[in-house]
Amino acid sequence: MRLGVRGKLFLLSLVVILGVIVSFGIYLEYALSQWLESRIASELERHAESGRVLIQAVPNDYTVASIDPLADRLGRATSARITVISDGGQVLGDSQLSVVEILLAGNQGNWQEVLDAKRTGVGLSKRYSTLLETTMLFVAIPLQRSDGQSGFIRAAMSLEDVEKAKVTQRWVLLLGGLFALGAAVSMSGLNAHFATRTLRTLVRHIHAAGGRKLGKKRIRIFPRDEIGGLAGSFNKLAGELEDAVEALNREKNRMRAVLEGMSEGVVGLNRDYRITLVNQSAMNMLNLTYPPIGKPLSVVTDYKPLLNLAETPGTLNTEFDLPGRDEALSKRVCVQRTPTRTRGGCAIVLRDVTEIHRQEQIRRDFVANVSHELRTPVAIILANSETLLDGAFDDPVFGRTLMEAVERHAFRLSRIITDLLDLSRLESGRYDIEMQPVKLSNLIARVADGVGTLVASKHVSLNNEVPEEMIVMADSGALEQILFNLMDNAAKYTPENGKVFIRAKLQKNRIRVEVEDSGPGIPPKHHPRVFERFYRVDPGRSQDMGGTGLGLPIVKRLTENMGGLVGLESVQPQGVLFWFTLERA
């Protein structure tokens, strides 16, 4: 937890007060304990001195029988424990022990107080008494009679009263300390509050300025001290900062609008090749889910051509393929590197030219394919016409063969031109579509009659599995042309004695129509391009079948113009399934 200035001042005051109270309490307890023990020791020494005077005045010998009664009387008179010890350490009398206990007491001459009394005249010792289960203070002084008998008299008293006084003192100190602490804390809190009021206001305004929430608010200056001067400086700075932030925000918003509106990807790098700027187009090209601001470019992508471009000094323009999550999502990009004014920094602009390249490739393929498709029948017609004019026309057999070839290729040329015109009308939107309910089974039966000759010649089984109740919203002529192209292709590529299936499935509010054959099939790598004009999986085989290469593009355009989708799937073990969807009537 982070503390503010007021909290720190308050905590500092609290620590100081607690330190003073605890230190004073410890010192006072120690001083009181020493003073009480000193008083008790002085009192015990007086009791021992009185006992020594009494015992030394007794004419009897130092025996238990003569000394113990005196010790008992002295103990009752002084409320202390009086013990008389012979010079050899034997207990001669004790005010708290019986005669038997005295005889069993053992040698007492080795206790510290006795040794100190023998050496200095007065012995003082404090220890825990296991007999009385309390801490005792012992004072011993020597006995010396004129007849030569000597020994020691010891007075002892429990320190239990001292401990009680300590506990009482602790409670008094605790209560007094709590009261003083409360008063001191209150005063300290008030002092910290008023001392830091302007400073707290200043901090709030600084936070608001950092969060851009300050607006036109300014600090009211109460004390004319250093903090007040700081608050005045901040008011001036806040106005200048507000103007600067507004100008930066306007520039930032304009820059963001420009960057996000660009179809080109923009990546800004600093001198350490860390990303400082990236727009949404660049994130899409680099397959990023969030802006990797501050990260090195090498962490964001491991594509070597892009990394090498970033590290190459100067202005560069190049073009390369940018890999995607899979091969189908790879892009062709035109990349430009421009150094920035910042030392070592640069800006990289990526322009997606994938569609341009694809359209250019389609255009080149179309020109090449249509030239090839048109050149072959035209060449044959020209060659046969020249042969006929050179005299073959009069030959009843060879002349007729040449004329049939001219007619066949003229018809093929006519089909190509017709399909191209139809496709052009479809792509330009000039093909009229009249949507109406169409019964699928009846239309499929009519189309089956149209391909009946081809089916019969190859002994292909044509299976119509479309339910009678299937009705779609479609243009009858367009749908018939779609079915004819798909069923004609299926019959052409199905080997002899093969099977073709026509099915229809209900999918929510749409109907999916499928045409499946058992022919050689189409490898998956060709699936994305089979609906392109003149695209052939096997050019030689397609020409042998007599196709123009425009049937599937026409199917795709007609289906899309009627609001449907079209596609194909591979069939196991062999064959292909073409499908299209239309709205259910």
C-alpha positions as CSV (number, residue, x, y, z in Angstrom):
1,M,0.0,0.0,0.0
2,R,1.4,3.4,-1.0
3,L,1.1,6.3,1.5
4,G,0.7,9.9,0.7
5,V,2.4,12.8,2.4
6,R,-0.3,13.1,5.0
7,G,-0.2,9.4,5.7
8,K,3.6,9.5,6.0
9,L,3.5,12.4,8.4
10,F,0.8,10.8,10.5
11,L,2.7,7.5,10.5
12,L,5.9,9.2,11.5
13,S,4.2,11.0,14.4
14,L,2.6,7.7,15.5
15,V,6.0,5.9,15.4
16,V,7.6,8.7,17.4
17,I,4.8,8.7,20.0
18,L,4.8,5.0,20.4
19,G,8.6,4.9,20.6
20,V,8.5,7.5,23.4
21,I,5.8,5.8,25.3
22,V,7.4,2.3,25.1
23,S,10.9,3.6,25.9
24,F,9.5,5.6,28.9
25,G,7.5,2.6,30.1
26,I,10.5,0.3,29.9
27,Y,12.8,2.8,31.7
28,L,10.2,3.5,34.4
29,E,9.5,-0.2,35.0
30,Y,13.2,-0.8,35.3
31,A,13.8,2.2,37.6
32,L,10.8,1.3,39.8
33,S,12.0,-2.3,40.1
34,Q,15.5,-1.2,41.1
35,W,14.1,1.3,43.6
36,L,11.7,-1.3,45.2
37,E,14.4,-4.0,45.4
38,S,16.8,-1.5,46.9
39,R,14.3,-0.5,49.5
40,I,13.5,-4.2,50.3
41,A,17.3,-4.9,50.5
42,S,17.8,-2.0,52.9
43,E,14.9,-3.2,55.0
44,L,16.2,-6.8,55.0
45,E,19.6,-5.6,56.0
46,R,18.1,-3.7,59.0
47,H,16.1,-6.9,60.0
48,A,19.3,-8.9,59.8
49,E,21.2,-6.4,61.9
50,S,18.5,-6.4,64.5
51,G,18.6,-10.3,64.6
52,R,22.4,-10.2,64.8
53,V,22.2,-7.9,67.9
54,L,19.7,-10.2,69.5
55,I,21.4,-13.5,68.8
56,Q,24.9,-12.2,69.7
57,A,23.4,-11.1,73.1
58,V,22.2,-14.7,73.9
59,P,24.6,-16.5,76.1
60,N,23.6,-20.0,74.8
61,D,25.6,-22.0,72.4
62,Y,24.9,-21.9,68.7
63,T,22.6,-24.9,68.5
64,V,19.3,-25.6,66.7
65,A,17.5,-25.9,70.0
66,S,18.7,-22.5,71.2
67,I,18.7,-20.5,67.9
68,D,15.6,-21.7,66.0
69,P,13.1,-20.2,68.6
70,L,14.9,-16.9,68.2
71,A,14.7,-17.1,64.4
72,D,10.9,-17.9,64.6
73,R,10.4,-14.8,66.9
74,L,12.4,-12.6,64.6
75,G,10.5,-13.9,61.5
76,R,7.1,-13.1,63.1
77,A,8.3,-9.6,64.2
78,T,9.7,-8.6,60.8
79,S,7.4,-10.5,58.4
80,A,10.6,-11.8,56.8
81,R,12.2,-15.2,56.5
82,I,15.1,-15.3,59.0
83,T,17.7,-18.0,58.7
84,V,20.7,-18.5,61.0
85,I,23.6,-20.4,59.5
86,S,26.7,-21.7,61.3
87,D,30.2,-20.9,60.1
88,G,30.3,-24.3,58.6
89,G,27.1,-23.8,56.6
90,Q,24.7,-25.8,58.8
91,V,21.2,-24.2,59.3
92,L,20.7,-23.5,63.0
93,G,17.3,-21.8,62.8
94,D,14.8,-20.8,60.1
95,S,11.5,-18.9,60.7
96,Q,9.7,-20.9,58.0
97,L,11.1,-24.4,58.6
98,S,10.4,-27.0,61.3
99,V,13.2,-28.6,63.3
100,V,13.1,-31.7,61.1
101,E,13.3,-29.6,57.9
102,I,16.1,-27.6,59.4
103,L,18.1,-30.8,60.0
104,L,17.5,-31.9,56.4
105,A,18.2,-28.5,54.9
106,G,21.8,-29.4,54.0
107,N,24.8,-27.1,53.7
108,Q,23.9,-23.4,53.1
109,G,27.4,-22.1,53.2
110,N,27.8,-22.1,49.4
111,W,24.9,-19.7,48.6
112,Q,26.1,-16.5,46.9
113,E,24.8,-14.2,49.7
114,V,26.7,-16.2,52.4
115,L,29.9,-16.2,50.4
116,D,29.6,-12.4,49.7
117,A,28.9,-11.8,53.5
118,K,32.0,-13.7,54.4
119,R,34.0,-11.7,51.9
120,T,32.6,-8.2,52.2
121,G,30.4,-8.2,55.3
122,V,27.1,-8.0,53.5
123,G,25.8,-10.5,50.9
124,L,22.9,-9.8,48.5
125,S,21.3,-12.4,46.2
126,K,18.1,-12.8,44.2
127,R,16.8,-16.2,43.1
128,Y,13.8,-18.4,42.6
129,S,12.8,-20.5,45.6
130,T,11.5,-23.9,44.7
131,L,10.2,-24.4,48.2
132,L,8.1,-21.3,48.2
133,E,7.6,-21.2,44.4
134,T,8.4,-17.5,44.1
135,T,11.4,-15.2,43.5
136,M,13.1,-14.2,46.8
137,L,15.6,-11.5,47.8
138,F,18.3,-12.6,50.3
139,V,20.5,-10.4,52.5
140,A,23.1,-12.1,54.7
141,I,25.5,-10.6,57.3
142,P,28.1,-12.4,59.6
143,L,27.6,-13.2,63.3
144,Q,30.6,-12.9,65.6
145,R,30.4,-13.4,69.4
146,S,33.1,-12.5,71.9
147,D,33.4,-16.2,72.9
148,G,34.6,-17.1,69.4
149,Q,31.4,-18.5,68.0
150,S,30.5,-17.2,64.6
151,G,28.0,-17.7,61.8
152,F,25.6,-15.8,59.5
153,I,22.1,-14.4,59.8
154,R,20.1,-14.2,56.6
155,A,16.9,-12.2,56.0
156,A,14.8,-13.0,52.9
157,M,11.6,-11.6,51.5
158,S,9.4,-12.5,48.5
159,L,9.5,-10.1,45.5
160,E,5.8,-10.9,44.7
161,D,4.8,-7.4,45.8
162,V,7.4,-6.0,43.4
163,E,5.9,-8.0,40.5
164,K,2.4,-6.8,41.5
165,A,3.7,-3.2,41.5
166,K,5.2,-3.7,38.0
167,V,1.9,-5.1,36.7
168,T,0.0,-2.1,38.2
169,Q,2.5,0.2,36.7
170,R,2.2,-1.4,33.3
171,W,-1.6,-0.9,33.3
172,V,-1.3,2.7,34.4
173,L,1.3,3.3,31.7
174,L,-0.8,1.5,29.1
175,L,-4.0,3.5,29.9
176,G,-2.1,6.7,30.1
177,G,-0.2,5.9,26.9
178,L,-3.4,5.1,25.1
179,F,-4.9,8.4,26.2
180,A,-1.8,10.3,25.2
181,L,-1.6,8.4,22.0
182,G,-5.2,9.2,21.1
183,A,-4.7,12.9,21.8
184,A,-1.3,12.9,20.0
185,V,-2.8,11.0,17.0
186,S,-5.7,13.4,16.7
187,M,-3.4,16.4,16.9
188,S,-1.0,14.8,14.4
189,G,-3.8,14.0,12.0
190,L,-5.2,17.5,12.1
191,N,-1.8,19.0,11.7
192,A,-1.0,16.7,8.7
193,H,-4.4,17.4,7.2
194,F,-3.9,21.2,7.2
195,A,-0.3,21.0,6.4
196,T,-0.8,18.9,3.2
197,R,-4.2,20.2,2.1
198,T,-2.8,22.3,-0.8
199,L,-0.3,19.6,-1.6
200,R,-3.1,17.0,-1.9
201,T,-5.1,19.3,-4.1
202,L,-2.1,19.8,-6.3
203,V,-1.6,16.0,-6.6
204,R,-5.3,15.5,-7.6
205,H,-5.0,18.1,-10.3
206,I,-1.7,16.5,-11.5
207,H,-3.5,13.2,-11.8
208,A,-6.4,14.8,-13.5
209,A,-4.0,16.4,-15.9
210,G,-2.4,13.1,-16.6
211,G,-5.8,11.5,-17.2
212,R,-6.9,14.5,-19.3
213,K,-9.8,15.2,-16.9
214,L,-8.6,18.6,-15.6
215,G,-10.5,20.8,-18.0
216,K,-10.6,24.4,-16.9
217,K,-10.3,23.6,-13.2
218,R,-7.4,25.3,-11.3
219,I,-6.0,25.0,-7.8
220,R,-7.3,27.4,-5.1
221,I,-4.2,28.7,-3.3
222,F,-4.7,29.1,0.5
223,P,-1.2,29.3,2.1
224,R,1.3,31.7,0.6
225,D,4.2,29.4,1.3
226,E,6.4,27.2,-0.9
227,I,3.6,24.7,-1.6
228,G,1.3,27.6,-2.5
229,G,3.9,28.9,-5.0
230,L,4.2,25.4,-6.4
231,A,0.4,25.3,-6.9
232,G,0.5,28.6,-8.7
233,S,3.2,27.3,-11.1
234,F,1.1,24.3,-11.7
235,N,-1.9,26.4,-12.6
236,K,0.1,28.1,-15.3
237,L,1.7,24.9,-16.5
238,A,-1.8,23.2,-16.6
239,G,-3.1,25.8,-19.0
240,E,-0.1,25.4,-21.3
241,L,-0.3,21.6,-21.1
242,E,-4.0,21.6,-21.9
243,D,-3.4,23.6,-25.1
244,A,-0.6,21.3,-26.1
245,V,-2.6,18.2,-25.4
246,E,-5.5,19.4,-27.4
247,A,-3.3,20.2,-30.4
248,L,-1.6,16.7,-30.1
249,N,-5.0,15.0,-29.9
250,R,-6.2,16.8,-33.1
251,E,-3.0,15.7,-34.9
252,K,-3.2,12.2,-33.5
253,N,-6.9,11.8,-34.5
254,R,-6.1,13.0,-38.0
255,M,-3.2,10.7,-38.3
256,R,-5.2,7.7,-36.9
257,A,-8.0,8.4,-39.4
258,V,-5.6,8.5,-42.3
259,L,-3.7,5.4,-41.2
260,E,-6.9,3.3,-40.4
261,G,-8.4,4.5,-43.7
262,M,-5.5,3.3,-45.7
263,S,-5.7,0.0,-47.5
264,E,-1.9,-0.1,-47.4
265,G,-0.3,-1.5,-44.3
266,V,2.0,0.8,-42.3
267,V,4.6,-0.3,-39.8
268,G,6.8,2.2,-37.9
269,L,10.1,1.1,-36.4
270,N,12.6,2.8,-34.1
271,R,16.4,2.5,-34.2
272,D,16.2,-0.8,-32.4
273,Y,13.7,-2.2,-34.9
274,R,10.9,-2.1,-32.3
275,I,7.4,-1.4,-33.6
276,T,6.2,2.1,-32.7
277,L,3.2,2.3,-35.1
278,V,1.0,-0.2,-36.9
279,N,-2.4,0.2,-38.6
280,Q,-5.2,-2.4,-39.1
281,S,-4.2,-3.2,-42.7
282,A,-0.7,-4.1,-41.6
283,M,-2.1,-6.3,-38.7
284,N,-4.3,-8.1,-41.2
285,M,-1.3,-8.7,-43.6
286,L,1.0,-9.9,-40.8
287,N,-1.8,-12.1,-39.2
288,L,-1.7,-10.1,-35.9
289,T,-4.6,-10.0,-33.4
290,Y,-3.4,-7.0,-31.4
291,P,-1.0,-4.1,-32.0
292,P,2.4,-5.3,-30.9
293,I,3.7,-1.8,-29.9
294,G,7.1,-1.9,-28.4
295,K,8.0,-5.4,-29.6
296,P,10.9,-6.2,-31.9
297,L,9.9,-6.9,-35.5
298,S,11.7,-10.2,-35.3
299,V,9.3,-11.3,-32.5
300,V,6.2,-10.4,-34.6
301,T,7.3,-12.1,-37.8
302,D,10.2,-14.5,-38.7
303,Y,9.8,-13.8,-42.5
304,K,13.4,-13.1,-43.6
305,P,12.8,-10.9,-46.6
306,L,10.8,-8.4,-44.5
307,L,13.4,-8.5,-41.7
308,N,16.2,-7.9,-44.2
309,L,14.3,-5.1,-45.7
310,A,13.9,-3.4,-42.3
311,E,17.6,-3.6,-41.5
312,T,18.7,-2.4,-45.0
313,P,19.5,1.4,-44.8
314,G,18.1,3.9,-47.3
315,T,14.9,4.0,-49.3
316,L,14.0,0.6,-51.0
317,N,11.1,-0.8,-53.1
318,T,10.6,-4.5,-53.6
319,E,8.0,-7.1,-54.0
320,F,7.6,-10.5,-52.5
321,D,5.1,-13.1,-51.3
322,L,4.0,-12.7,-47.7
323,P,3.1,-16.1,-46.2
324,G,-0.2,-16.5,-44.4
325,R,-1.6,-19.1,-41.9
326,D,-1.8,-21.5,-44.9
327,E,-0.8,-21.4,-48.5
328,A,-4.2,-20.2,-49.7
329,L,-3.9,-17.1,-47.5
330,S,-0.4,-16.0,-48.7
331,K,-0.3,-12.5,-50.2
332,R,1.8,-10.8,-52.9
333,V,2.9,-7.4,-51.5
334,C,4.7,-4.4,-52.8
335,V,6.9,-3.1,-49.9
336,Q,8.5,0.3,-49.6
337,R,11.0,1.2,-46.9
338,T,11.5,4.9,-46.0
339,P,13.9,6.2,-43.4
340,T,12.3,8.6,-40.8
341,R,13.8,11.7,-39.3
342,T,14.5,9.8,-36.1
343,R,18.0,8.4,-36.2
344,G,17.8,4.8,-37.3
345,G,14.0,4.6,-37.5
346,C,12.1,3.8,-40.6
347,A,8.5,3.3,-42.0
348,I,7.5,0.3,-44.0
349,V,4.5,0.5,-46.3
350,L,3.0,-2.8,-47.5
351,R,0.5,-2.8,-50.4
352,D,-1.4,-5.9,-51.2
353,V,-1.2,-6.6,-54.9
354,T,-2.5,-10.2,-54.7
355,E,-5.7,-9.4,-56.5
356,I,-4.0,-7.3,-59.1
357,H,-1.6,-10.1,-59.9
358,R,-4.4,-12.6,-59.9
359,Q,-6.5,-10.4,-62.3
360,E,-3.4,-9.9,-64.5
361,Q,-2.8,-13.6,-64.6
362,I,-6.5,-14.3,-65.4
363,R,-6.3,-11.7,-68.2
364,R,-3.1,-13.3,-69.6
365,D,-4.6,-16.8,-69.3
366,F,-7.9,-15.6,-70.9
367,V,-6.1,-14.0,-73.8
368,A,-4.0,-17.1,-74.3
369,N,-6.9,-19.5,-73.9
370,V,-9.4,-17.6,-76.1
371,S,-6.7,-17.2,-78.8
372,H,-6.0,-20.9,-78.7
373,E,-9.7,-21.9,-78.6
374,L,-10.5,-19.6,-81.5
375,R,-7.4,-20.3,-83.5
376,T,-8.0,-24.0,-83.8
377,P,-11.4,-24.0,-85.4
378,V,-10.6,-21.0,-87.6
379,A,-7.4,-22.7,-88.8
380,I,-9.3,-25.9,-89.6
381,I,-12.0,-23.9,-91.5
382,L,-9.5,-22.0,-93.4
383,A,-7.4,-25.1,-94.3
384,N,-10.5,-27.0,-95.4
385,S,-11.8,-24.1,-97.4
386,E,-8.6,-23.7,-99.3
387,T,-8.5,-27.4,-100.0
388,L,-12.1,-27.3,-101.3
389,L,-11.3,-24.3,-103.5
390,D,-8.2,-26.1,-104.9
391,G,-10.5,-28.8,-106.4
392,A,-11.5,-31.0,-103.6
393,F,-15.0,-29.6,-103.8
394,D,-15.7,-31.8,-106.8
395,D,-14.6,-34.9,-105.0
396,P,-17.9,-36.5,-103.8
397,V,-16.3,-38.3,-100.8
398,F,-13.3,-36.2,-99.7
399,G,-15.2,-33.0,-100.4
400,R,-18.1,-34.0,-98.2
401,T,-15.7,-34.9,-95.4
402,L,-14.1,-31.5,-95.6
403,M,-17.4,-29.7,-95.6
404,E,-18.6,-31.7,-92.5
405,A,-15.3,-30.7,-90.7
406,V,-16.0,-27.0,-91.7
407,E,-19.5,-27.3,-90.4
408,R,-18.4,-29.0,-87.1
409,H,-15.7,-26.4,-86.3
410,A,-18.0,-23.5,-87.4
411,F,-20.5,-24.8,-84.9
412,R,-17.8,-25.1,-82.2
413,L,-16.7,-21.5,-83.0
414,S,-20.4,-20.4,-82.8
415,R,-20.7,-22.1,-79.3
416,I,-17.6,-20.4,-78.0
417,I,-18.8,-17.0,-79.2
418,T,-22.3,-17.6,-77.8
419,D,-20.9,-18.6,-74.5
420,L,-18.5,-15.6,-74.4
421,L,-21.4,-13.3,-75.1
422,D,-23.6,-14.9,-72.4
423,L,-20.7,-14.7,-69.9
424,S,-20.1,-11.0,-70.8
425,R,-23.8,-10.3,-70.3
426,L,-23.8,-12.1,-67.0
427,E,-20.7,-10.2,-65.7
428,S,-22.0,-6.8,-66.9
429,G,-25.5,-7.4,-65.3
430,R,-27.3,-7.2,-68.7
431,Y,-28.7,-10.8,-68.3
432,D,-32.4,-10.6,-67.4
433,I,-33.4,-12.8,-64.5
434,E,-37.0,-13.5,-63.8
435,M,-37.4,-15.3,-60.5
436,Q,-40.4,-17.7,-60.1
437,P,-41.2,-21.0,-58.5
438,V,-39.7,-23.9,-60.4
439,K,-40.3,-27.6,-59.8
440,L,-36.9,-29.3,-59.8
441,S,-37.9,-32.8,-60.7
442,N,-39.7,-31.8,-63.9
443,L,-36.9,-29.5,-65.0
444,I,-34.3,-32.2,-64.4
445,A,-36.3,-34.7,-66.4
446,R,-36.4,-32.2,-69.3
447,V,-32.7,-31.7,-69.1
448,A,-32.1,-35.4,-68.9
449,D,-33.8,-35.8,-72.3
450,G,-31.4,-33.2,-73.7
451,V,-28.3,-35.3,-72.7
452,G,-30.1,-38.6,-73.4
453,T,-28.2,-39.2,-76.6
454,L,-24.8,-38.9,-74.9
455,V,-25.9,-40.9,-71.9
456,A,-27.3,-43.7,-74.2
457,S,-24.2,-43.8,-76.3
458,K,-22.0,-44.5,-73.2
459,H,-24.6,-46.6,-71.4
460,V,-24.4,-44.2,-68.4
461,S,-27.0,-44.6,-65.7
462,L,-28.7,-41.2,-65.0
463,N,-30.3,-41.3,-61.5
464,N,-32.8,-38.6,-60.6
465,E,-33.2,-38.7,-56.8
466,V,-34.9,-35.3,-56.4
467,P,-38.1,-35.4,-54.4
468,E,-41.3,-34.3,-56.2
469,E,-42.1,-31.6,-53.7
470,M,-38.8,-29.7,-54.1
471,I,-39.6,-26.3,-55.6
472,V,-37.0,-23.4,-55.8
473,M,-37.2,-19.8,-56.6
474,A,-35.2,-19.4,-59.9
475,D,-35.2,-18.2,-63.5
476,S,-36.4,-21.3,-65.4
477,G,-34.1,-20.7,-68.4
478,A,-31.0,-20.0,-66.3
479,L,-31.6,-23.0,-64.0
480,E,-32.1,-25.2,-67.1
481,Q,-28.8,-24.0,-68.5
482,I,-27.0,-24.6,-65.1
483,L,-28.4,-28.2,-64.9
484,F,-27.6,-28.9,-68.6
485,N,-24.0,-27.8,-68.2
486,L,-23.4,-29.8,-65.0
487,M,-25.3,-32.9,-66.2
488,D,-23.6,-32.8,-69.7
489,N,-20.1,-32.5,-68.0
490,A,-21.0,-35.4,-65.7
491,A,-22.1,-37.6,-68.6
492,K,-19.0,-36.7,-70.7
493,Y,-16.4,-37.5,-67.9
494,T,-18.2,-40.6,-66.6
495,P,-16.8,-43.7,-68.1
496,E,-19.0,-46.2,-70.0
497,N,-21.5,-48.1,-67.8
498,G,-20.9,-45.4,-65.1
499,K,-23.5,-43.6,-62.9
500,V,-24.6,-40.0,-62.5
501,F,-26.7,-39.0,-59.5
502,I,-28.8,-35.8,-59.2
503,R,-30.0,-35.0,-55.7
504,A,-31.6,-32.2,-53.8
505,K,-31.5,-31.5,-50.0
506,L,-33.4,-29.0,-47.9
507,Q,-31.1,-26.8,-45.8
508,K,-33.2,-24.4,-43.7
509,N,-34.8,-22.0,-46.2
510,R,-32.6,-23.1,-49.1
511,I,-32.3,-26.1,-51.4
512,R,-28.9,-27.7,-52.3
513,V,-28.8,-29.4,-55.7
514,E,-26.0,-31.9,-56.3
515,V,-24.7,-33.5,-59.5
516,E,-22.3,-36.4,-58.8
517,D,-20.4,-38.5,-61.3
518,S,-18.1,-41.5,-61.1
519,G,-15.4,-40.1,-63.5
520,P,-11.7,-39.5,-62.9
521,G,-12.4,-36.6,-60.5
522,I,-10.6,-33.3,-60.0
523,P,-7.5,-33.0,-57.7
524,P,-8.1,-30.6,-54.8
525,K,-5.4,-28.3,-55.9
526,H,-7.5,-27.4,-59.0
527,H,-10.8,-26.8,-57.1
528,P,-10.3,-23.0,-56.6
529,R,-9.8,-22.4,-60.3
530,V,-12.3,-24.7,-62.1
531,F,-14.8,-21.9,-62.4
532,E,-12.3,-19.6,-64.3
533,R,-12.8,-19.1,-68.0
534,F,-11.1,-21.6,-70.2
535,Y,-9.4,-23.3,-67.2
536,R,-8.9,-27.0,-67.9
537,V,-7.6,-29.6,-65.5
538,D,-6.6,-31.8,-68.4
539,P,-6.5,-29.7,-71.6
540,G,-6.1,-32.6,-74.1
541,R,-8.9,-34.6,-72.5
542,S,-11.2,-31.6,-72.4
543,Q,-10.8,-30.8,-76.0
544,D,-11.5,-34.4,-76.9
545,M,-14.7,-34.1,-75.0
546,G,-15.7,-31.1,-77.1
547,G,-16.1,-28.6,-74.3
548,T,-15.6,-24.8,-74.7
549,G,-14.1,-24.2,-71.2
550,L,-16.9,-21.7,-70.4
551,G,-19.6,-23.9,-69.1
552,L,-18.6,-23.8,-65.4
553,P,-18.0,-20.0,-65.4
554,I,-21.5,-19.6,-66.8
555,V,-22.9,-21.9,-64.1
556,K,-21.2,-19.8,-61.4
557,R,-22.4,-16.5,-62.7
558,L,-26.0,-17.7,-63.3
559,T,-26.1,-19.1,-59.8
560,E,-24.8,-16.0,-58.2
561,N,-27.1,-13.8,-60.2
562,M,-30.0,-15.8,-58.7
563,G,-28.6,-15.3,-55.1
564,G,-27.1,-18.7,-54.7
565,L,-23.8,-20.3,-54.1
566,V,-21.9,-23.0,-56.1
567,G,-19.0,-25.3,-55.3
568,L,-17.5,-28.8,-55.8
569,E,-16.3,-31.7,-53.6
570,S,-14.2,-34.8,-54.3
571,V,-16.0,-38.2,-54.1
572,Q,-14.4,-41.4,-52.8
573,P,-13.1,-43.6,-54.3
574,Q,-13.3,-41.4,-57.5
575,G,-15.6,-38.8,-59.0
576,V,-16.6,-35.3,-58.3
577,L,-19.8,-33.7,-56.9
578,F,-20.8,-30.2,-58.1
579,W,-23.4,-28.4,-56.0
580,F,-25.4,-25.2,-56.0
581,T,-27.9,-23.6,-53.6
582,L,-31.0,-21.6,-54.3
583,E,-33.8,-20.2,-52.2
584,R,-36.7,-22.5,-51.4
585,A,-40.0,-21.4,-52.9
